[in-house]
Amino acid sequence: MIEELLPETVVAVEAYGHEDADTPLFPEEAALLTRAVAKRRREFAAVRSCARRAMDKLGVPPQPVLPGERGAPRWPAGLTGSMTHCDGYCAAALVRATDLASLGIDAEVHGPLPEGVLPSVSLPAEADRLRRLAAVRPDIHWDRLLFSAKESVYKAWFPLTGKWLDFMEADIELTADGTFRATLLVPGPRVGNRRVGRFDGRWTAGRGLIATAIAVPHA
């Protein structure tokens, strides 16, 4: 699902169900899970297996993927990427840092958000647009899609800034044709000699999942 949303320079690897859940971890990774429940251990191992397979496709030796500041994954030198996991699915996307400035991916189970969550993650204008989209495509849980898009925005934003981005600091306009635009409501990151004021992304739905992705170019 994720691969179809990203440029050809990106290597994306995904796994469904419990694929790769028994993948051996590096000692540094295993040390982070001494008190983790079984579900957390399975997800942690499976998504890192995806990441290492993506490294291999890029000609990079398998390495530990450890969390850095605010939990963002620390990638091998010369690479940038993003990971995601939800019930029954995980994926990693990697690219050479010379090809893209940043990446953000997210996948969610395709169902409505829990009661009361939407007002805490959406702007009034976003909620209005969701109602109009639901009239056009009632088969899509637009509230969950908005949440996923905001997660992808944050994952693309953080490596460029090292700063927190609140749900209310990006105004996302989803479209029924599988694209979205996120207008940043705070000063955007500087990429090269330009300041980025928006991120453009893509989304898809299928196999009981919804997925979003953002690729930030250098120029």
MARTORNU-585214 format. One record per atom (N, C-alpha, C): residue in three letters; x, y, z. Coordinates in steps of 0.1 Angstrom, whole numbers, padded with zeros to 4 digits, always signed. Layout:
ALAXYZ;...
***
This chain:
MET+0008-0012+0000;MET+0000+0000+0000;MET+0009+0013+0000;ILE+0019+0013+0008;ILE+0027+0025+0010;ILE+0035+0028-0003;GLU+0040+0017-0009;GLU+0049+0020-0020;GLU+0042+0027-0032;GLU+0029+0025-0034;GLU+0022+0032-0045;GLU+0020+0047-0042;LEU+0023+0051-0030;LEU+0021+0065-0026;LEU+0034+0073-0027;LEU+0045+0067-0030;LEU+0058+0074-0028;LEU+0065+0074-0042;PRO+0075+0083-0043;PRO+0083+0083-0055;PRO+0091+0071-0057;GLU+0096+0069-0070;GLU+0103+0056-0073;GLU+0116+0055-0066;THR+0122+0067-0061;THR+0135+0066-0054;THR+0133+0060-0040;VAL+0121+0059-0035;VAL+0119+0054-0022;VAL+0117+0039-0022;VAL+0123+0032-0013;VAL+0121+0018-0011;VAL+0112+0016+0001;ALA+0101+0009-0002;ALA+0091+0007+0009;ALA+0089-0009+0010;VAL+0089-0013+0023;VAL+0087-0027+0026;VAL+0076-0028+0036;GLU+0066-0037+0034;GLU+0055-0038+0043;GLU+0053-0053+0047;ALA+0046-0055+0058;ALA+0043-0068+0063;ALA+0029-0068+0068;TYR+0022-0079+0066;TYR+0008-0081+0071;TYR+0007-0092+0082;GLY-0003-0090+0090;GLY-0004-0100+0101;GLY+0008-0101+0110;HIS+0012-0113+0112;HIS+0024-0115+0121;HIS+0036-0118+0114;GLU+0037-0114+0101;GLU+0049-0116+0093;GLU+0061-0109+0100;ASP+0072-0116+0101;ASP+0085-0110+0106;ASP+0084-0107+0121;ALA+0074-0111+0128;ALA+0073-0108+0142;ALA+0084-0115+0150;ASP+0089-0126+0145;ASP+0100-0133+0152;ASP+0114-0130+0147;THR+0115-0119+0140;THR+0128-0115+0135;THR+0137-0111+0147;PRO+0150-0117+0147;PRO+0159-0114+0158;PRO+0162-0099+0158;LEU+0163-0094+0170;LEU+0167-0079+0172;LEU+0182-0078+0175;PHE+0187-0066+0172;PHE+0200-0063+0177;PHE+0200-0062+0192;PRO+0211-0064+0199;PRO+0210-0063+0214;PRO+0206-0049+0219;GLU+0210-0039+0212;GLU+0206-0025+0216;GLU+0191-0024+0215;GLU+0185-0030+0205;GLU+0170-0029+0203;GLU+0163-0038+0214;ALA+0168-0050+0216;ALA+0162-0059+0226;ALA+0162-0053+0240;ALA+0172-0045+0243;ALA+0173-0039+0256;ALA+0162-0029+0259;LEU+0156-0024+0248;LEU+0145-0014+0250;LEU+0132-0021+0253;LEU+0131-0034+0252;LEU+0119-0041+0254;LEU+0118-0050+0266;THR+0126-0048+0276;THR+0127-0057+0287;THR+0114-0057+0295;ARG+0106-0046+0294;ARG+0093-0046+0301;ARG+0081-0045+0292;ALA+0084-0047+0279;ALA+0073-0045+0269;ALA+0064-0058+0269;VAL+0051-0056+0266;VAL+0042-0067+0265;VAL+0044-0073+0251;ALA+0039-0085+0249;ALA+0041-0093+0237;ALA+0037-0086+0225;LYS+0026-0079+0225;LYS+0021-0072+0213;LYS+0031-0061+0209;ARG+0036-0054+0218;ARG+0046-0044+0216;ARG+0059-0050+0210;ARG+0063-0061+0215;ARG+0075-0067+0210;ARG+0074-0072+0196;ARG+0062-0078+0193;ARG+0059-0082+0179;ARG+0060-0071+0169;GLU+0053-0060+0172;GLU+0052-0048+0164;GLU+0066-0042+0162;PHE+0073-0041+0173;PHE+0087-0035+0173;PHE+0096-0043+0163;ALA+0095-0057+0165;ALA+0104-0065+0156;ALA+0100-0065+0142;ALA+0087-0066+0139;ALA+0082-0067+0126;ALA+0085-0054+0118;VAL+0083-0042+0123;VAL+0086-0030+0116;VAL+0101-0028+0114;ARG+0109-0033+0123;ARG+0124-0032+0121;ARG+0129-0042+0111;SER+0122-0053+0110;SER+0125-0062+0099;SER+0122-0056+0085;CYS+0111-0049+0084;CYS+0108-0041+0072;CYS+0119-0031+0069;ALA+0123-0024+0079;ALA+0134-0014+0078;ALA+0147-0020+0073;ARG+0151-0031+0078;ARG+0163-0037+0074;ARG+0162-0043+0060;ARG+0151-0048+0056;ARG+0149-0053+0042;ARG+0150-0041+0033;ALA+0145-0029+0037;ALA+0146-0017+0029;ALA+0161-0013+0028;MET+0168-0013+0039;MET+0182-0010+0039;MET+0190-0019+0029;ASP+0187-0032+0029;ASP+0193-0042+0020;ASP+0191-0038+0006;LYS+0179-0034+0003;LYS+0175-0030-0011;LYS+0183-0018-0016;LEU+0187-0009-0006;LEU+0195+0003-0009;LEU+0210+0000-0008;GLY+0214-0012-0005;GLY+0228-0016-0004;GLY+0234-0012+0009;VAL+0226-0010+0019;VAL+0231-0006+0032;VAL+0231-0018+0041;PRO+0242-0021+0048;PRO+0242-0033+0057;PRO+0231-0031+0068;PRO+0225-0042+0073;PRO+0215-0041+0083;PRO+0220-0035+0096;GLN+0213-0026+0102;GLN+0218-0019+0114;GLN+0206-0018+0124;PRO+0209-0015+0136;PRO+0198-0013+0146;PRO+0190+0000+0142;VAL+0178+0000+0145;VAL+0170+0012+0144;VAL+0165+0016+0158;LEU+0171+0026+0163;LEU+0169+0030+0177;LEU+0161+0043+0177;PRO+0152+0045+0187;PRO+0145+0057+0188;PRO+0154+0069+0193;GLY+0152+0080+0186;GLY+0159+0092+0190;GLY+0150+0101+0198;GLU+0152+0114+0196;GLU+0144+0124+0203;GLU+0129+0123+0199;ARG+0120+0123+0209;ARG+0106+0121+0208;ARG+0102+0108+0201;GLY+0111+0098+0201;GLY+0108+0085+0196;GLY+0111+0084+0181;ALA+0115+0095+0174;ALA+0118+0094+0160;ALA+0129+0084+0157;PRO+0128+0075+0147;PRO+0138+0066+0144;PRO+0151+0072+0139;ARG+0163+0067+0144;ARG+0176+0072+0140;ARG+0180+0063+0128;TRP+0182+0068+0116;TRP+0186+0061+0105;TRP+0201+0061+0102;PRO+0206+0051+0095;PRO+0220+0051+0091;PRO+0224+0064+0084;ALA+0236+0068+0085;ALA+0241+0080+0078;ALA+0238+0078+0063;GLY+0233+0089+0057;GLY+0230+0089+0043;GLY+0216+0085+0039;LEU+0208+0081+0049;LEU+0194+0077+0047;LEU+0184+0085+0055;THR+0172+0086+0050;THR+0161+0092+0057;THR+0149+0083+0055;GLY+0140+0083+0064;GLY+0128+0074+0062;GLY+0118+0076+0073;SER+0109+0066+0073;SER+0097+0067+0082;SER+0092+0052+0084;MET+0086+0050+0095;MET+0080+0037+0098;MET+0066+0039+0104;THR+0058+0028+0102;THR+0044+0029+0108;THR+0040+0014+0111;HIS+0031+0013+0121;HIS+0025+0000+0124;HIS+0011+0002+0130;CYS+0002-0007+0127;CYS-0011-0007+0134;CYS-0015-0022+0134;ASP-0026-0025+0139;ASP-0031-0039+0141;ASP-0030-0046+0127;GLY-0022-0056+0126;GLY-0022-0064+0114;GLY-0013-0059+0102;TYR-0006-0048+0105;TYR+0002-0042+0093;TYR+0013-0034+0099;CYS+0024-0034+0091;CYS+0035-0025+0094;CYS+0043-0022+0081;ALA+0050-0011+0081;ALA+0058-0008+0069;ALA+0069+0002+0073;ALA+0079+0001+0064;ALA+0091+0011+0065;ALA+0094+0016+0051;ALA+0097+0029+0051;ALA+0101+0035+0038;ALA+0114+0042+0040;LEU+0123+0039+0031;LEU+0137+0045+0032;LEU+0141+0051+0018;VAL+0149+0061+0019;VAL+0154+0068+0007;VAL+0168+0074+0010;ARG+0176+0075+0000;ARG+0188+0082+0002;ARG+0186+0097+0005;ALA+0193+0102+0014;ALA+0191+0116+0018;ALA+0194+0126+0007;THR+0201+0122-0003;THR+0204+0130-0015;THR+0192+0131-0024;ASP+0182+0122-0023;ASP+0171+0121-0032;ASP+0159+0129-0026;LEU+0157+0128-0013;LEU+0146+0135-0007;LEU+0150+0142+0007;ALA+0144+0152+0010;ALA+0147+0159+0023;ALA+0141+0152+0035;SER+0129+0146+0033;SER+0122+0140+0044;SER+0111+0131+0039;LEU+0107+0122+0048;LEU+0095+0112+0045;LEU+0086+0111+0057;GLY+0074+0109+0054;GLY+0064+0106+0065;GLY+0054+0096+0060;ILE+0052+0085+0067;ILE+0042+0075+0063;ILE+0034+0072+0076;ASP+0021+0068+0073;ASP+0013+0063+0084;ASP+0002+0054+0079;ALA-0001+0044+0087;ALA-0012+0035+0083;ALA-0021+0033+0096;GLU-0034+0032+0093;GLU-0044+0030+0104;GLU-0054+0020+0100;VAL-0060+0013+0109;VAL-0071+0004+0106;VAL-0082+0013+0101;HIS-0089+0009+0090;HIS-0099+0017+0084;HIS-0112+0016+0091;GLY-0114+0025+0101;GLY-0126+0025+0109;GLY-0127+0039+0115;PRO-0139+0043+0120;PRO-0141+0056+0126;PRO-0132+0059+0138;LEU-0128+0071+0140;LEU-0121+0075+0152;LEU-0130+0073+0164;PRO-0125+0070+0176;PRO-0133+0069+0188;PRO-0141+0082+0190;GLU-0152+0080+0197;GLU-0160+0092+0200;GLU-0153+0103+0207;GLY-0154+0115+0202;GLY-0148+0126+0209;GLY-0134+0129+0205;VAL-0127+0121+0196;VAL-0113+0124+0192;VAL-0113+0134+0181;LEU-0122+0134+0172;LEU-0121+0143+0160;LEU-0120+0158+0165;PRO-0128+0163+0174;PRO-0127+0177+0178;PRO-0113+0180+0183;SER-0106+0171+0189;SER-0093+0173+0195;SER-0081+0173+0185;VAL-0084+0168+0173;VAL-0073+0167+0163;VAL-0076+0175+0150;SER-0088+0182+0149;SER-0092+0188+0137;SER-0096+0203+0139;LEU-0093+0211+0129;LEU-0097+0225+0129;LEU-0112+0225+0124;PRO-0119+0236+0128;PRO-0133+0237+0123;PRO-0134+0236+0108;ALA-0125+0242+0100;ALA-0126+0241+0086;ALA-0124+0227+0081;GLU-0115+0220+0087;GLU-0112+0206+0084;GLU-0125+0197+0086;ALA-0131+0199+0097;ALA-0143+0191+0100;ALA-0154+0194+0090;ASP-0155+0207+0086;ASP-0165+0210+0076;ASP-0162+0203+0063;ARG-0150+0203+0059;ARG-0146+0196+0046;ARG-0149+0181+0047;LEU-0146+0175+0059;LEU-0149+0161+0060;LEU-0163+0158+0058;ARG-0172+0166+0063;ARG-0187+0163+0060;ARG-0190+0164+0046;ARG-0184+0173+0038;ARG-0187+0174+0024;ARG-0181+0161+0017;LEU-0169+0157+0021;LEU-0163+0145+0015;LEU-0171+0133+0017;ALA-0177+0132+0029;ALA-0185+0120+0033;ALA-0197+0119+0024;ALA-0202+0130+0019;ALA-0214+0129+0010;ALA-0209+0124-0004;VAL-0197+0126-0007;VAL-0192+0122-0020;VAL-0187+0107-0020;ARG-0179+0104-0009;ARG-0174+0091-0008;ARG-0177+0085+0006;PRO-0189+0080+0008;PRO-0193+0075+0021;PRO-0186+0062+0025;ASP-0179+0056+0016;ASP-0171+0044+0019;ASP-0158+0047+0026;ILE-0154+0059+0027;ILE-0142+0063+0034;ILE-0145+0069+0048;HIS-0137+0064+0058;HIS-0138+0070+0071;HIS-0129+0083+0071;TRP-0134+0094+0068;TRP-0126+0106+0065;TRP-0120+0111+0078;ASP-0126+0109+0090;ASP-0120+0113+0102;ASP-0107+0106+0105;ARG-0107+0092+0102;ARG-0095+0084+0104;ARG-0085+0088+0094;LEU-0089+0091+0082;LEU-0079+0095+0072;LEU-0073+0109+0075;LEU-0080+0118+0081;LEU-0075+0131+0085;LEU-0064+0128+0096;PHE-0067+0120+0106;PHE-0058+0117+0116;PHE-0045+0111+0111;SER-0046+0101+0101;SER-0035+0095+0095;SER-0026+0106+0088;ALA-0033+0114+0080;ALA-0025+0125+0073;ALA-0018+0134+0083;LYS-0024+0137+0094;LYS-0017+0145+0104;LYS-0005+0138+0110;GLU-0006+0125+0111;GLU+0006+0117+0116;GLU+0017+0118+0106;SER+0014+0116+0093;SER+0024+0117+0082;SER+0030+0131+0082;VAL+0022+0141+0084;VAL+0028+0155+0084;VAL+0038+0156+0095;TYR+0035+0151+0107;TYR+0044+0152+0118;TYR+0057+0145+0115;LYS+0056+0132+0110;LYS+0067+0124+0107;LYS+0076+0131+0097;ALA+0071+0138+0087;ALA+0079+0145+0077;ALA+0085+0157+0083;TRP+0077+0164+0092;TRP+0081+0177+0098;TRP+0093+0175+0108;PHE+0092+0165+0117;PHE+0101+0165+0128;PHE+0116+0163+0124;PRO+0120+0155+0114;PRO+0134+0154+0111;PRO+0139+0167+0105;LEU+0131+0175+0100;LEU+0135+0188+0094;LEU+0137+0199+0104;THR+0130+0197+0116;THR+0129+0208+0126;THR+0134+0204+0140;GLY+0132+0192+0143;GLY+0135+0187+0157;GLY+0125+0193+0167;LYS+0114+0198+0162;LYS+0104+0204+0171;LYS+0090+0197+0170;TRP+0083+0198+0180;TRP+0069+0193+0181;TRP+0060+0201+0172;LEU+0050+0194+0166;LEU+0040+0201+0157;LEU+0026+0196+0162;ASP+0018+0205+0167;ASP+0005+0201+0172;ASP-0005+0198+0161;PHE-0015+0190+0164;PHE-0025+0187+0154;PHE-0031+0199+0148;MET-0032+0210+0156;MET-0039+0222+0152;MET-0030+0231+0144;GLU-0017+0227+0142;GLU-0008+0236+0135;GLU-0006+0233+0121;ALA-0014+0224+0115;ALA-0014+0221+0101;ALA-0029+0219+0097;ASP-0032+0226+0086;ASP-0046+0226+0080;ASP-0045+0217+0068;ILE-0052+0206+0069;ILE-0051+0195+0059;ILE-0064+0195+0050;GLU-0062+0196+0037;GLU-0073+0195+0028;GLU-0072+0182+0020;LEU-0081+0173+0023;LEU-0081+0160+0017;LEU-0090+0161+0004;THR-0087+0153-0006;THR-0095+0152-0018;THR-0099+0138-0020;ALA-0110+0137-0028;ALA-0115+0123-0031;ALA-0107+0115-0040;ASP-0097+0122-0047;ASP-0089+0115-0057;ASP-0076+0109-0052;GLY-0074+0109-0039;GLY-0063+0102-0033;GLY-0051+0112-0030;THR-0053+0125-0029;THR-0043+0134-0026;THR-0047+0142-0014;PHE-0037+0149-0008;PHE-0040+0159+0002;PHE-0029+0170+0003;ARG-0033+0181+0008;ARG-0023+0192+0010;ARG-0024+0196+0025;ALA-0012+0198+0031;ALA-0012+0202+0045;ALA-0005+0216+0045;THR-0013+0226+0048;THR-0007+0240+0050;THR-0003+0242+0064;LEU+0010+0245+0066;LEU+0015+0247+0079;LEU+0011+0260+0085;LEU+0006+0261+0097;LEU+0001+0273+0103;LEU+0011+0279+0112;VAL+0023+0274+0112;VAL+0035+0279+0120;VAL+0046+0280+0109;PRO+0057+0288+0112;PRO+0068+0289+0103;PRO+0073+0275+0099;GLY+0073+0272+0086;GLY+0077+0259+0081;GLY+0092+0257+0082;PRO+0097+0244+0080;PRO+0111+0241+0080;PRO+0118+0247+0068;ARG+0131+0250+0070;ARG+0139+0254+0059;ARG+0146+0242+0052;VAL+0143+0241+0039;VAL+0149+0230+0031;VAL+0158+0237+0020;GLY+0171+0235+0022;GLY+0180+0243+0013;GLY+0179+0258+0015;ASN+0176+0265+0005;ASN+0175+0280+0006;ASN+0160+0284+0006;ARG+0151+0275+0008;ARG+0137+0279+0008;ARG+0130+0274+0021;ARG+0120+0282+0025;ARG+0112+0278+0036;ARG+0099+0271+0031;VAL+0096+0259+0036;VAL+0085+0251+0032;VAL+0072+0255+0040;GLY+0062+0259+0032;GLY+0050+0263+0039;GLY+0039+0253+0038;ARG+0041+0242+0030;ARG+0031+0232+0029;ARG+0037+0219+0025;PHE+0030+0208+0028;PHE+0034+0194+0024;PHE+0023+0189+0015;ASP+0027+0182+0004;ASP+0017+0176-0004;ASP+0018+0161-0002;GLY+0007+0154-0001;GLY+0007+0140+0002;GLY-0003+0132-0006;ARG-0003+0119-0004;ARG-0012+0110-0011;ARG-0018+0100-0001;TRP-0029+0094-0004;TRP-0036+0085+0005;TRP-0042+0073-0003;THR-0044+0062+0003;THR-0051+0051-0003;THR-0058+0043+0008;ALA-0068+0035+0004;ALA-0075+0026+0013;ALA-0077+0013+0007;GLY-0076+0002+0015;GLY-0078-0011+0010;GLY-0074-0021+0021;ARG-0079-0034+0020;ARG-0075-0045+0029;ARG-0078-0041+0043;GLY-0088-0033+0045;GLY-0092-0029+0059;GLY-0083-0018+0065;LEU-0075-0012+0057;LEU-0065-0002+0061;LEU-0066+0011+0054;ILE-0061+0021+0060;ILE-0060+0034+0053;ILE-0045+0039+0055;ALA-0039+0044+0045;ALA-0025+0048+0045;ALA-0023+0062+0039;THR-0013+0069+0044;THR-0010+0082+0039;THR+0005+0083+0038;ALA+0010+0092+0029;ALA+0025+0093+0028;ALA+0028+0107+0023;ILE+0039+0113+0027;ILE+0044+0126+0023;ILE+0059+0124+0019;ALA+0063+0129+0008;ALA+0077+0130+0004;ALA+0081+0144+0002;VAL+0090+0149+0009;VAL+0095+0163+0009;VAL+0107+0164+0000;PRO+0106+0171-0012;PRO+0117+0172-0021;PRO+0127+0182-0016;HIS+0139+0182-0021;HIS+0150+0192-0018;HIS+0147+0205-0024;ALA+0142+0205-0036;ALA+0140+0218-0044;ALA+0125+0219-0048;
***
